[in-house]
């Protein structure tokens, strides 16, 4: 007997909706029961593409290990780790003193920061003083640096970006990036703008340099692993995973894989340098 038929129609609708919701929950539980809830990483847009490649390689060896990678910037990644919104935060800057009292950072790779221009730009080498002068707007045209005269299109990252923080620390020496600089919210967007503008200059992760842009030498030192290992290339930053407290077993396994032989090989293939052993 269908007892709901004896109820008034409004109550029948309420009961029916409740039963439907309960069945949906039970179905979901049946489908997902016994599986890991997966791993979530969030943060630096510079680390993000490399984390996606690490995750792809890791899943090939561990098919039952779902991993979600989200951007948002280094500061957002640290906060996500601290709040528990992500298992692992991704950062391309060091933790602040306040953050370091609540979280632990793990160097998973080292990255050279490349100063990039359009491939047609004849300039191949600048000094840090040259780059600083461009970004403070002391130098505004390319002819001051030895190229044909044109106004320099200055591209930078947004406030809160780990890449920008590294650039300001390593290049700007306390100087402020001029307001005339065009702000982009990801490393990929910076590279795209420089690739589209023969008068542009920007800074990106060395691992993301491709044929669409040209990486400049700095004071005669070309960016690359030999110079970074030798300590002669000046723009080097760590890529960090950030965890708050003891990481879950899934997070620990993923970190251990990245730090192990397979992960280190994948890191090098992607143009980054593994951390010191």
ZAMITI-222403 format. One line per field, with one value per residue: chain; x, y, z of N, C-alpha, C in turn; residue in three letters; residue number from 1. Coordinates in Angstrom, 3 decimals. Each point is the difference from the previous one (the first is absolute). Example, Ala and Ser with C-alpha at 12.3 -4.5 7.8 and 13.67 -1.06 7.14 Angstrom:
mol	(A|A)
n_xx	(13.190|-0.350)
n_yy	(-5.690|1.050)
n_zz	(7.800|-0.720)
ca_xx	(-0.890|0.820)
ca_yy	(1.190|1.190)
ca_zz	(0.000|0.060)
c_xx	(0.900|-0.770)
c_yy	(1.200|1.090)
c_zz	(0.000|0.730)
type	(ALA|SER)
seq	(1|2)
REM end
This chain:
mol	(A|A|A|A|A|A|A|A|A|A|A|A|A|A|A|A|A|A|A|A|A|A|A|A|A|A|A|A|A|A|A|A|A|A|A|A|A|A|A|A|A|A|A|A|A|A|A|A|A|A|A|A|A|A|A|A|A|A|A|A|A|A|A|A|A|A|A|A|A|A|A|A|A|A|A|A|A|A|A|A|A|A|A|A|A|A|A|A|A|A|A|A|A|A|A|A|A|A|A|A|A|A|A|A|A|A|A|A|A|A|A|A|A|A|A|A|A|A|A|A|A|A|A|A|A|A|A|A|A|A|A|A|A|A|A|A|A|A|A|A|A|A|A|A|A|A|A|A|A|A|A|A|A|A|A|A|A|A|A|A|A|A|A|A|A|A|A|A|A|A|A|A|A|A|A|A|A|A|A|A|A|A|A|A|A|A|A|A|A|A|A|A|A|A|A|A|A|A|A|A|A|A|A|A|A|A|A|A|A|A|A|A|A|A|A|A|A|A|A|A|A|A|A|A|A|A|A|A|A|A|A|A|A|A|A|A|A|A|A|A|A|A|A|A|A|A|A|A|A|A|A|A|A|A|A|A|A|A|A|A|A|A|A|A|A|A|A|A|A|A|A|A|A|A|A|A|A)
n_xx	(0.848|-0.389|0.663|0.879|-0.750|0.072|1.209|-0.193|-0.354|-0.042|-0.594|-0.812|-0.037|-0.214|-0.861|-0.562|0.104|-0.455|-0.911|-0.276|0.052|-0.739|-0.761|0.036|-0.168|-0.960|-0.472|0.198|-0.510|-0.942|-0.045|0.073|-0.827|0.916|-0.195|1.241|-0.012|1.205|0.764|0.022|0.496|0.428|0.040|1.313|-0.289|1.139|-0.346|-1.189|0.545|0.997|-0.803|-0.610|1.216|0.409|-1.184|0.151|1.288|-0.388|-1.050|0.970|0.658|-0.928|-0.627|0.029|0.840|-1.262|0.433|-0.376|0.266|0.118|-0.239|0.215|1.263|1.256|-0.416|-0.800|1.093|0.772|-0.911|-0.030|1.327|0.093|-0.924|0.796|-0.142|1.313|0.321|0.297|0.646|-0.108|1.303|0.153|-0.330|0.945|-0.233|-0.985|0.518|-1.094|0.129|1.299|-0.736|-0.693|1.008|0.199|1.119|-0.220|1.301|-0.849|0.423|0.977|-0.261|0.506|0.104|-0.673|0.873|-1.217|0.355|-0.503|-0.178|-0.712|-0.064|0.841|-0.525|1.185|0.459|-0.392|0.172|0.146|1.009|0.278|-0.204|0.700|0.845|-0.174|0.069|0.969|0.062|1.163|-0.067|-0.372|1.146|-0.144|0.007|-0.488|-0.472|-0.022|-1.314|-0.662|-0.190|-0.546|-1.211|0.555|-0.570|-0.256|0.290|-0.930|0.228|-1.106|-0.444|0.840|0.430|0.279|-0.335|-1.004|-0.345|0.247|-0.698|-0.914|0.087|0.006|-0.932|-1.100|0.611|-1.254|0.345|-0.892|-0.750|0.297|-0.919|0.887|0.594|-0.153|-1.054|0.591|-1.002|0.833|0.890|-0.993|-0.733|0.996|0.226|-1.318|-0.015|1.064|-0.550|-0.987|1.001|0.497|-0.746|-0.483|-0.060|0.373|-0.528|0.564|-0.621|1.267|-0.675|-0.542|1.297|-0.573|-0.262|-1.083|0.945|0.788|0.718|0.180|1.258|0.525|0.561|-0.429|-0.880|-0.006|-1.325|0.152|-0.142|0.937|-0.547|-1.179|0.450|0.603|-1.240|0.160|-1.144|-0.303|-0.825|0.081|-1.060|-0.441|-0.407|-1.029|-0.056|-1.191|0.311|-1.182|0.958|-0.192|0.564|-1.178|-0.311|-1.137|-0.012|0.282|-0.840|-0.811|0.205|-0.082|-1.046|-0.424|0.284|-0.643|0.603|-1.221|-0.323|1.205|-0.140|-1.246|0.500|1.042|-0.838|-0.633|1.332|-0.387|0.517|0.222|-0.579|0.906|0.749)
n_yy	(-1.199|0.959|0.133|0.434|-0.923|-0.406|0.517|1.205|0.560|1.146|-0.823|-0.484|1.260|0.403|-1.009|0.216|1.306|-0.246|-0.850|0.889|0.971|-0.783|-0.333|1.315|0.269|-0.956|0.467|1.268|-0.322|-0.663|1.077|0.760|-0.841|0.074|1.180|0.362|1.019|-0.451|0.662|1.093|0.613|1.103|1.025|0.133|0.983|0.324|-0.458|0.551|0.537|0.219|0.486|0.575|0.299|0.432|0.596|0.425|0.265|0.601|0.537|0.165|0.251|0.903|-0.860|-0.504|0.927|0.399|0.908|1.019|0.764|0.983|1.108|1.308|-0.419|0.385|1.244|-0.128|-0.506|0.921|0.930|-0.577|-0.089|1.244|0.275|-0.842|1.115|-0.098|-1.184|0.580|1.003|0.716|0.216|1.157|0.145|0.516|-0.797|0.793|0.839|0.719|-0.183|0.251|0.740|-0.054|0.129|-1.046|0.499|-0.620|0.113|0.102|1.234|0.257|1.273|0.121|1.246|-0.107|0.916|0.216|-0.072|0.760|-1.110|1.007|0.123|0.919|0.498|-0.432|1.144|-0.058|1.075|-0.372|0.852|-0.555|-1.223|0.334|0.591|-1.103|-0.762|0.861|-0.242|-0.235|-1.218|0.770|0.120|-0.838|1.158|0.249|-1.140|0.725|0.095|-0.243|1.296|-0.266|0.401|-0.220|-1.132|0.470|-1.291|-0.034|-0.651|-0.553|0.929|-0.580|0.217|-1.295|-0.046|0.844|-0.686|-1.086|0.526|0.434|-1.184|-0.666|0.821|0.284|-0.729|-0.210|0.025|0.883|-1.015|0.653|0.915|0.455|-0.872|-0.850|-0.179|-1.178|-0.874|-0.276|-0.960|-0.860|0.851|0.047|-1.293|-0.139|0.923|-0.541|-1.190|0.776|0.482|0.415|0.882|-1.220|0.052|-1.179|-0.641|-1.186|-1.092|-0.302|-0.829|1.207|0.219|0.498|-0.475|0.249|-0.221|1.030|-0.920|1.080|0.111|-0.227|1.137|-0.478|-0.208|-1.068|0.144|-0.865|-1.314|0.003|1.128|-0.608|-1.178|0.751|0.474|-0.042|-0.683|1.290|-0.406|-0.480|-0.780|-0.317|-1.174|0.407|-1.112|0.416|-0.484|-0.170|-0.251|-1.169|-0.121|-0.085|-1.282|0.440|1.053|-0.749|-0.906|1.014|0.585|-1.183|-0.172|1.244|-0.265|-1.069|-1.091|-0.577|0.535|-0.273|-1.175|-0.087|0.403|-0.751|-0.963|0.515|-0.044|-0.697|0.409|-1.298|-0.110|0.579|-1.050)
n_zz	(0.000|-0.847|1.198|-0.877|-0.624|1.268|-0.307|0.537|-1.152|0.750|0.918|-0.959|-0.433|1.271|0.277|-1.187|0.257|1.242|-0.476|-0.973|0.943|0.814|-1.048|-0.283|1.324|0.108|-1.164|0.410|1.191|-0.685|-0.780|1.107|0.610|0.989|-0.611|-0.311|0.843|-0.265|-0.824|0.740|-1.079|0.617|-0.869|0.054|-0.860|0.623|1.200|-0.208|-1.116|0.846|0.947|-1.028|-0.445|1.201|0.146|-1.256|0.239|1.110|-0.623|-0.924|1.124|0.332|-0.819|1.218|-0.466|0.261|-0.873|0.754|-1.071|0.883|-0.714|-0.236|-0.191|0.275|0.215|-1.048|-0.576|0.568|-0.275|-1.209|0.083|0.440|-0.906|-0.676|-0.740|0.174|-0.485|-1.168|0.555|-1.100|0.147|-0.623|1.255|0.778|1.034|0.356|0.874|-0.232|-1.312|0.195|0.821|-1.143|-0.853|-0.773|-0.517|-1.149|-0.232|-1.011|-0.251|-0.842|-0.068|-1.192|0.376|-1.125|-0.425|-0.495|-1.284|-0.945|-0.715|-0.492|1.302|-0.498|1.096|0.423|0.491|1.279|0.740|1.254|-0.068|-1.192|0.472|1.078|-0.829|-0.713|1.068|0.304|-1.323|0.579|-0.544|-1.027|-0.666|-1.024|-0.615|1.209|-0.506|-1.123|0.115|-1.123|-0.226|1.140|0.329|1.167|-0.382|1.205|0.158|0.935|1.138|0.496|0.841|0.851|-1.253|0.142|-1.296|0.221|1.073|-0.739|-1.002|0.853|0.570|-1.155|-0.472|0.695|0.915|0.299|-1.287|-0.419|-0.362|-1.103|0.304|-0.880|0.815|-1.008|0.766|0.144|-0.029|-0.993|0.226|-0.286|0.712|0.897|-0.091|0.053|0.959|0.572|-0.211|0.427|0.753|-1.176|0.657|0.276|1.332|0.470|1.010|-0.246|0.423|0.270|0.801|-0.088|-0.128|-1.093|-1.206|0.714|0.915|0.330|0.638|0.740|-0.381|1.186|-0.382|-1.167|0.958|-0.807|0.058|0.973|-0.049|-0.974|-0.462|0.083|-0.431|-0.916|0.126|-1.333|-0.140|-0.037|-0.951|1.205|-0.053|1.198|-0.445|0.737|0.717|0.382|1.192|0.551|0.865|0.550|-1.214|-0.626|0.102|-0.611|0.818|1.063|-0.494|-0.298|1.167|0.612|-0.828|0.224|1.262|-0.456|-0.456|0.014|1.156|0.453|-0.619|0.490|1.156|-0.231|-0.377|1.045|0.070|1.075|1.136|0.173|1.189|0.775|-0.232)
ca_xx	(-0.848|0.731|-0.561|0.060|-1.219|-0.976|0.409|-0.331|0.964|1.240|0.853|0.539|1.136|1.118|0.505|0.648|1.295|0.911|0.405|0.923|1.297|0.644|0.485|1.174|1.130|0.383|0.633|1.346|0.826|0.305|0.960|1.294|0.440|1.223|1.051|0.625|-0.679|0.849|0.986|-0.231|1.080|-0.448|0.951|0.795|-0.225|1.284|0.191|-1.158|0.166|0.929|-0.728|-0.912|0.789|0.372|-1.187|-0.278|0.978|-0.269|-1.219|0.325|0.529|-0.962|-1.269|-1.080|0.369|-0.518|0.691|-0.536|0.962|-0.670|0.875|-0.421|1.116|0.732|-0.623|-1.217|0.378|0.393|-1.217|-0.784|0.614|-0.228|-1.420|-0.449|-0.703|0.847|0.973|1.321|0.066|1.137|0.509|1.271|0.697|0.207|-1.026|0.263|0.259|-1.273|-0.439|0.917|-0.341|-1.175|0.116|1.344|0.214|0.887|0.507|-0.189|0.740|0.575|-0.365|0.603|-0.928|0.555|-0.447|-0.321|-0.395|-0.456|1.126|0.607|0.767|1.420|0.740|0.176|0.597|-0.169|0.424|-1.111|-0.264|-0.805|-1.363|-0.607|-0.309|-1.191|-1.196|-0.314|-0.300|1.134|0.243|-1.330|0.069|0.990|1.267|0.903|0.637|0.725|-0.900|-0.682|-0.846|-1.411|-0.391|0.026|-1.215|0.454|-1.002|0.312|-1.025|-0.847|0.368|-0.323|0.610|1.320|0.964|0.284|0.760|1.375|0.593|0.253|1.098|1.260|0.347|-0.387|0.822|-0.778|-0.695|-1.387|-0.394|-0.753|-1.425|-0.251|0.149|-1.241|-0.059|-0.629|-0.266|0.617|1.245|-0.357|-0.485|1.186|0.688|-0.835|0.079|1.333|0.079|-0.830|0.392|1.446|0.593|-0.317|0.932|-0.698|0.766|-0.755|0.753|0.884|-0.567|-1.091|0.519|-0.080|0.467|-0.761|0.688|1.454|0.535|1.226|1.096|0.171|1.435|0.763|-0.307|-1.256|-0.778|0.010|0.388|1.407|0.253|-0.720|0.750|1.283|-0.253|0.383|-1.193|-0.469|-1.441|-0.397|-0.965|-0.500|-1.418|-0.281|-1.268|-0.251|-0.948|-0.255|-0.025|0.425|-0.846|-0.672|0.829|-0.005|0.878|1.371|0.435|0.231|1.226|1.130|0.236|0.648|1.371|0.713|0.632|-0.936|-0.423|1.132|0.178|-1.093|0.285|1.047|-0.565|-0.877|0.778|0.350|1.148|-0.411|0.666|1.209|-0.322)
ca_yy	(1.199|1.255|0.818|1.431|0.425|0.454|1.306|1.149|0.123|0.701|-0.877|-1.037|0.578|0.138|-1.337|-0.502|0.675|-0.512|-1.348|0.130|0.470|-1.086|-0.964|0.576|-0.121|-1.400|-0.376|0.583|-0.735|-1.309|0.145|0.502|-0.654|-0.782|0.631|1.162|1.231|0.697|0.967|1.322|0.975|1.319|1.079|0.716|-0.301|-0.406|-1.404|-0.770|-0.880|-1.079|-0.917|-0.771|-1.032|-0.984|-0.779|-0.889|-1.086|-0.775|-0.791|-1.105|-1.079|-0.226|0.376|0.286|1.160|1.244|1.214|1.229|1.103|1.288|1.163|0.995|0.798|-0.572|0.350|-0.793|-1.384|-0.144|0.100|-1.213|-1.049|0.314|-0.145|-1.348|-0.043|-0.802|-0.844|0.569|1.306|0.181|1.361|0.326|0.938|-0.538|0.329|1.109|-0.458|-0.390|-1.249|-1.078|-0.504|-0.864|-0.912|-0.444|0.024|-1.036|0.358|-1.112|0.303|1.338|0.613|1.258|1.019|0.494|1.262|-0.383|1.004|-0.573|-0.611|0.907|1.041|-0.319|-0.041|-1.344|0.029|1.198|-0.129|0.188|1.442|0.320|-0.507|0.817|1.310|-0.157|-0.227|1.213|0.999|0.879|-0.245|-0.171|-0.353|-1.040|0.516|0.216|-1.281|-0.474|-0.495|1.107|0.788|-0.349|0.018|-1.337|-0.492|-0.707|-0.956|-0.509|-0.811|0.703|-0.016|-1.277|-1.075|-0.417|0.371|1.433|0.157|-0.415|1.012|1.207|-0.271|-0.301|1.010|1.389|0.608|1.019|0.874|-0.373|-0.170|1.188|-0.250|-0.160|-1.404|-0.734|-1.078|-1.245|-0.828|-1.324|-0.054|-0.238|1.246|0.836|-0.541|0.261|1.420|0.272|-0.646|0.735|1.409|0.115|0.994|-0.378|-0.703|-0.590|-1.010|-1.247|-1.161|-0.506|-1.230|0.297|0.679|-0.795|0.700|1.233|1.101|-0.169|0.245|0.788|-0.204|1.089|0.261|-1.023|-1.348|-0.482|-0.792|-1.430|-0.830|0.111|1.263|-0.020|-0.878|0.647|1.191|1.207|0.686|0.674|-0.031|-1.378|-0.063|-1.352|-0.336|-0.608|-0.548|0.470|-0.833|0.415|-1.222|-1.229|-0.212|-1.279|-1.007|0.242|1.138|-0.428|-0.880|0.819|0.773|-0.929|-0.365|1.135|0.107|-1.220|-0.042|0.254|1.395|0.875|-0.084|0.763|1.417|0.443|-0.006|1.156|1.235|0.448|-0.673|-0.628|0.556|-0.743|-1.313)
ca_zz	(0.000|-0.055|1.064|-0.314|-0.695|0.986|0.495|-0.871|-1.101|0.376|0.799|-0.897|-0.723|0.932|0.279|-1.211|-0.166|1.029|-0.394|-1.126|0.484|0.731|-0.979|-0.667|0.917|0.088|-1.262|-0.018|0.956|-0.556|-1.097|0.441|1.214|-0.060|-0.791|0.628|-0.413|-0.951|0.456|-0.578|0.063|-0.432|0.232|-0.994|-1.409|-0.575|0.344|-0.446|-1.172|0.313|0.876|-0.850|-0.688|1.018|0.330|-1.128|0.054|1.215|-0.223|-0.900|0.831|1.082|-0.657|0.939|0.816|-0.592|0.433|-0.574|0.047|-0.162|0.094|0.981|0.497|1.128|1.274|0.099|0.245|1.403|0.804|-0.212|0.819|1.413|0.323|-0.295|-1.279|-0.879|0.706|-0.248|-0.637|-0.913|0.142|-0.654|0.888|1.340|0.974|0.907|1.368|0.608|-0.623|0.381|1.337|-0.112|-1.140|-0.379|-1.443|-0.520|-1.324|-0.933|-1.227|-0.091|-1.277|-0.407|-0.474|-1.260|-0.586|-1.372|-0.982|-1.268|-0.725|-0.980|0.692|-0.200|1.259|0.532|1.335|0.801|1.394|0.932|0.060|-1.183|0.196|1.059|-0.564|-0.840|0.818|0.759|-1.035|-0.253|-1.429|-0.593|-1.412|-0.267|-0.532|1.138|0.299|-1.182|-1.037|-0.686|0.899|0.177|1.415|0.592|0.640|1.203|0.474|1.332|0.640|0.950|1.415|0.613|-0.780|0.449|-1.028|0.182|1.236|-0.278|-0.874|0.797|0.928|-0.679|-1.014|0.209|1.066|0.698|-0.935|-0.258|-1.396|-0.409|-0.277|-1.427|-0.368|-0.217|0.994|-0.427|1.171|-0.095|-0.778|-1.400|-0.596|-0.244|-1.183|-1.171|-0.350|-0.538|-1.309|-0.965|-0.072|-0.204|0.900|1.378|0.869|1.133|0.731|0.124|0.424|-1.057|-0.529|-0.927|-1.188|-1.227|-1.201|-0.236|0.670|0.106|1.345|-0.057|0.943|0.961|0.188|-0.704|0.489|-0.555|0.965|-0.268|1.137|0.389|0.701|1.283|0.900|0.313|0.791|-0.736|-0.505|1.225|0.233|0.318|1.104|0.246|-0.100|1.287|0.465|1.363|0.739|1.377|0.797|-0.677|-1.175|-0.151|-0.658|-1.446|-0.264|0.263|-1.089|-1.191|0.235|-0.040|-1.398|-0.663|0.489|-0.359|-1.338|-1.096|0.056|-0.337|-1.451|-0.611|0.254|-0.935|-1.356|-0.149|-0.039|1.337|0.598|1.261|1.185|0.380|0.586)
c_xx	(0.885|-0.612|-0.013|-1.246|-1.047|0.339|-0.519|1.110|1.255|0.941|0.593|1.224|1.227|0.628|0.740|1.369|1.010|0.502|0.997|1.381|0.744|0.560|1.246|1.234|0.488|0.685|1.408|0.931|0.379|1.047|1.378|0.541|1.259|1.092|0.563|-0.693|0.857|0.851|-0.257|1.210|-0.534|1.106|0.654|-0.309|1.301|0.268|-1.067|0.258|0.959|-0.655|-0.971|0.755|0.476|-1.189|-0.328|0.950|-0.256|-1.220|0.258|0.528|-0.950|-1.391|-1.118|0.258|-0.502|0.695|-0.615|1.011|-0.744|1.023|-0.431|1.112|0.599|-0.670|-1.281|0.321|0.398|-1.240|-0.870|0.552|-0.295|-1.451|-0.507|-0.786|0.792|0.934|1.400|-0.179|1.221|0.454|1.306|0.687|0.187|-1.170|0.397|0.255|-1.284|-0.486|0.840|-0.263|-1.140|0.108|1.466|0.096|1.047|0.432|-0.138|0.713|0.625|-0.252|0.815|-1.078|0.627|-0.598|-0.203|-0.437|-0.508|1.197|0.676|0.815|1.486|0.805|0.037|0.470|-0.284|0.635|-1.236|-0.344|-0.850|-1.455|-0.723|-0.408|-1.227|-1.253|-0.339|-0.382|1.108|0.431|-1.335|0.036|1.161|1.326|0.994|0.755|0.680|-0.861|-0.621|-1.011|-1.453|-0.286|-0.049|-1.356|0.416|-1.142|0.429|-1.142|-0.744|0.586|-0.453|0.539|1.373|1.077|0.366|0.828|1.460|0.715|0.350|1.187|1.340|0.465|-0.169|0.772|-0.723|-0.710|-1.400|-0.238|-0.935|-1.455|-0.295|0.124|-1.372|0.005|-0.750|-0.086|0.533|1.271|-0.303|-0.472|1.153|0.709|-0.778|0.092|1.362|0.129|-0.756|0.468|1.521|0.684|-0.122|1.195|-0.807|0.910|-0.891|0.905|0.834|-0.565|-1.125|0.459|-0.111|0.415|-0.731|0.641|1.497|0.443|1.341|1.049|0.070|1.479|0.834|-0.291|-1.379|-0.762|0.007|0.534|1.475|0.295|-0.700|0.736|1.319|-0.174|0.335|-1.191|-0.748|-1.469|-0.473|-0.932|-0.416|-1.481|-0.332|-1.368|-0.133|-1.040|-0.131|-0.132|0.472|-0.908|-0.679|0.874|0.064|0.952|1.459|0.517|0.325|1.292|1.224|0.323|0.725|1.474|0.846|0.501|-0.953|-0.432|1.103|0.256|-1.086|0.216|1.019|-0.527|-0.840|0.743|0.306|1.202|-0.457|0.717|1.278|-0.396|0.029)
c_yy	(1.252|0.964|1.474|0.470|0.507|1.386|1.094|0.195|0.758|-0.877|-1.111|0.512|0.091|-1.356|-0.565|0.612|-0.531|-1.380|0.055|0.433|-1.103|-1.043|0.505|-0.127|-1.420|-0.465|0.519|-0.752|-1.351|0.076|0.375|-0.717|-0.804|0.620|1.190|1.262|0.831|1.053|1.323|0.888|1.322|1.015|0.540|-0.427|-0.327|-1.472|-0.866|-0.876|-1.159|-1.023|-0.854|-1.109|-1.064|-0.910|-0.990|-1.200|-0.908|-0.891|-1.162|-1.204|-0.381|0.392|0.359|1.198|1.279|1.218|1.187|1.124|1.293|1.118|0.926|0.866|-0.587|0.288|-0.797|-1.462|-0.248|0.029|-1.249|-1.158|0.231|-0.245|-1.421|-0.117|-0.798|-0.840|0.598|1.374|0.062|1.447|0.149|1.141|-0.672|0.369|1.242|-0.570|-0.490|-1.328|-1.178|-0.529|-1.005|-1.046|-0.337|0.036|-1.040|0.418|-1.224|0.238|1.382|0.537|1.252|0.945|0.637|1.352|-0.258|1.203|-0.734|-0.575|0.918|1.109|-0.332|-0.101|-1.432|0.001|1.352|-0.225|0.127|1.481|0.442|-0.402|0.839|1.362|-0.050|-0.072|1.172|1.148|1.044|-0.118|-0.342|-0.433|-0.960|0.548|0.293|-1.265|-0.613|-0.583|1.190|0.675|-0.475|0.068|-1.433|-0.311|-0.883|-0.870|-0.516|-0.880|0.828|-0.045|-1.320|-1.188|-0.349|0.356|1.470|0.229|-0.378|1.039|1.258|-0.208|-0.106|1.106|1.430|0.704|1.139|0.980|-0.511|-0.142|1.147|-0.351|-0.210|-1.451|-0.660|-1.248|-1.199|-0.958|-1.421|0.100|-0.204|1.253|0.957|-0.473|0.309|1.460|0.360|-0.587|0.787|1.431|0.114|0.987|-0.397|-0.627|-0.527|-0.970|-1.207|-1.072|-0.525|-1.259|0.222|0.815|-0.945|0.859|1.312|1.215|-0.297|0.362|0.706|-0.528|1.214|0.139|-1.140|-1.423|-0.420|-0.805|-1.469|-0.761|0.125|1.271|0.034|-0.872|0.635|1.247|1.293|0.737|0.583|-0.181|-1.445|0.038|-1.449|-0.109|-0.853|-0.683|0.394|-0.900|0.551|-1.258|-1.189|-0.261|-1.371|-0.961|0.219|1.137|-0.391|-0.887|0.796|0.804|-0.902|-0.410|1.127|0.094|-1.214|0.016|0.315|1.458|0.956|-0.013|0.788|1.492|0.525|0.029|1.244|1.325|0.595|-0.802|-0.619|0.646|-0.771|-1.291|0.099)
c_zz	(0.000|0.997|-0.335|-0.717|0.973|0.554|-0.914|-1.028|0.393|0.799|-0.859|-0.743|0.895|0.277|-1.206|-0.215|0.996|-0.358|-1.156|0.427|0.724|-0.956|-0.715|0.866|0.071|-1.268|-0.081|0.924|-0.544|-1.082|0.484|1.220|-0.228|-0.820|0.766|-0.495|-0.930|0.654|-0.702|0.232|-0.516|0.228|-1.239|-1.428|-0.719|0.271|-0.650|-1.228|0.250|0.922|-0.804|-0.727|0.987|0.302|-1.106|0.016|1.203|-0.186|-0.937|0.770|1.126|-0.509|0.973|0.877|-0.651|0.600|-0.722|0.209|-0.292|0.138|1.114|0.534|1.263|1.335|0.213|0.289|1.437|0.888|-0.150|0.815|1.479|0.414|-0.183|-1.284|-1.038|0.867|-0.092|-0.635|-0.891|0.089|-0.766|0.746|1.350|0.901|0.790|1.408|0.659|-0.574|0.479|1.399|-0.057|-1.098|-0.251|-1.516|-0.387|-1.397|-0.916|-1.324|0.142|-1.402|-0.241|-0.492|-1.241|-0.364|-1.488|-0.829|-1.234|-0.761|-1.012|0.646|-0.115|1.293|0.526|1.444|0.660|1.363|0.887|0.146|-1.182|0.222|1.044|-0.540|-0.901|0.868|0.917|-0.924|-0.130|-1.456|-0.637|-1.459|-0.243|-0.495|1.131|0.373|-1.215|-1.087|-0.731|0.921|-0.057|1.483|0.527|0.627|1.169|0.528|1.373|0.489|1.038|1.412|0.615|-0.755|0.570|-0.999|0.121|1.266|-0.204|-0.862|0.795|0.942|-0.723|-0.938|0.496|1.115|0.710|-0.904|-0.286|-1.495|-0.376|-0.305|-1.483|-0.450|-0.130|0.873|-0.571|1.184|-0.105|-0.816|-1.477|-0.697|-0.285|-1.268|-1.273|-0.435|-0.600|-1.399|-1.065|-0.243|-0.155|0.949|1.470|0.718|1.187|0.723|0.241|0.579|-1.165|-0.632|-0.991|-1.211|-1.188|-1.185|-0.252|0.658|0.042|1.401|-0.116|0.976|0.922|0.323|-0.592|0.413|-0.528|1.046|-0.396|1.200|0.358|0.804|1.353|0.995|0.433|0.855|-0.704|-0.605|1.195|0.330|0.174|1.200|0.211|-0.341|1.216|0.025|1.463|0.647|1.414|0.847|-0.810|-1.196|0.031|-0.793|-1.508|-0.367|0.201|-1.130|-1.259|0.145|-0.084|-1.427|-0.745|0.404|-0.374|-1.432|-1.147|-0.024|-0.385|-1.504|-0.723|0.173|-0.993|-1.439|-0.252|0.076|1.363|0.508|1.309|1.179|0.283|0.686|1.524)
type	(UNK|UNK|UNK|UNK|UNK|UNK|UNK|UNK|UNK|UNK|UNK|UNK|UNK|UNK|UNK|UNK|UNK|UNK|UNK|UNK|UNK|UNK|UNK|UNK|UNK|UNK|UNK|UNK|UNK|UNK|UNK|UNK|UNK|UNK|UNK|UNK|UNK|UNK|UNK|UNK|UNK|UNK|UNK|UNK|UNK|UNK|UNK|UNK|UNK|UNK|UNK|UNK|UNK|UNK|UNK|UNK|UNK|UNK|UNK|UNK|UNK|UNK|UNK|UNK|UNK|UNK|UNK|UNK|UNK|UNK|UNK|UNK|UNK|UNK|UNK|UNK|UNK|UNK|UNK|UNK|UNK|UNK|UNK|UNK|UNK|UNK|UNK|UNK|UNK|UNK|UNK|UNK|UNK|UNK|UNK|UNK|UNK|UNK|UNK|UNK|UNK|UNK|UNK|UNK|UNK|UNK|UNK|UNK|UNK|UNK|UNK|UNK|UNK|UNK|UNK|UNK|UNK|UNK|UNK|UNK|UNK|UNK|UNK|UNK|UNK|UNK|UNK|UNK|UNK|UNK|UNK|UNK|UNK|UNK|UNK|UNK|UNK|UNK|UNK|UNK|UNK|UNK|UNK|UNK|UNK|UNK|UNK|UNK|UNK|UNK|UNK|UNK|UNK|UNK|UNK|UNK|UNK|UNK|UNK|UNK|UNK|UNK|UNK|UNK|UNK|UNK|UNK|UNK|UNK|UNK|UNK|UNK|UNK|UNK|UNK|UNK|UNK|UNK|UNK|UNK|UNK|UNK|UNK|UNK|UNK|UNK|UNK|UNK|UNK|UNK|UNK|UNK|UNK|UNK|UNK|UNK|UNK|UNK|UNK|UNK|UNK|UNK|UNK|UNK|UNK|UNK|UNK|UNK|UNK|UNK|UNK|UNK|UNK|UNK|UNK|UNK|UNK|UNK|UNK|UNK|UNK|UNK|UNK|UNK|UNK|UNK|UNK|UNK|UNK|UNK|UNK|UNK|UNK|UNK|UNK|UNK|UNK|UNK|UNK|UNK|UNK|UNK|UNK|UNK|UNK|UNK|UNK|UNK|UNK|UNK|UNK|UNK|UNK|UNK|UNK|UNK|UNK|UNK|UNK|UNK|UNK|UNK|UNK|UNK|UNK|UNK|UNK|UNK|UNK|UNK|UNK|UNK|UNK|UNK|UNK|UNK|UNK)
seq	(1|2|3|4|5|6|7|8|9|10|11|12|13|14|15|16|17|18|19|20|21|22|23|24|25|26|27|28|29|30|31|32|33|34|35|36|37|38|39|40|41|42|43|44|45|46|47|48|49|50|51|52|53|54|55|56|57|58|59|60|61|62|63|64|65|66|67|68|69|70|71|72|73|74|75|76|77|78|79|80|81|82|83|84|85|86|87|88|89|90|91|92|93|94|95|96|97|98|99|100|101|102|103|104|105|106|107|108|109|110|111|112|113|114|115|116|117|118|119|120|121|122|123|124|125|126|127|128|129|130|131|132|133|134|135|136|137|138|139|140|141|142|143|144|145|146|147|148|149|150|151|152|153|154|155|156|157|158|159|160|161|162|163|164|165|166|167|168|169|170|171|172|173|174|175|176|177|178|179|180|181|182|183|184|185|186|187|188|189|190|191|192|193|194|195|196|197|198|199|200|201|202|203|204|205|206|207|208|209|210|211|212|213|214|215|216|217|218|219|220|221|222|223|224|225|226|227|228|229|230|231|232|233|234|235|236|237|238|239|240|241|242|243|244|245|246|247|248|249|250|251|252|253|254|255|256|257|258|259|260|261|262|263|264|265|266|267|268|269|270|271|272|273|274|275|276|277)
REM end
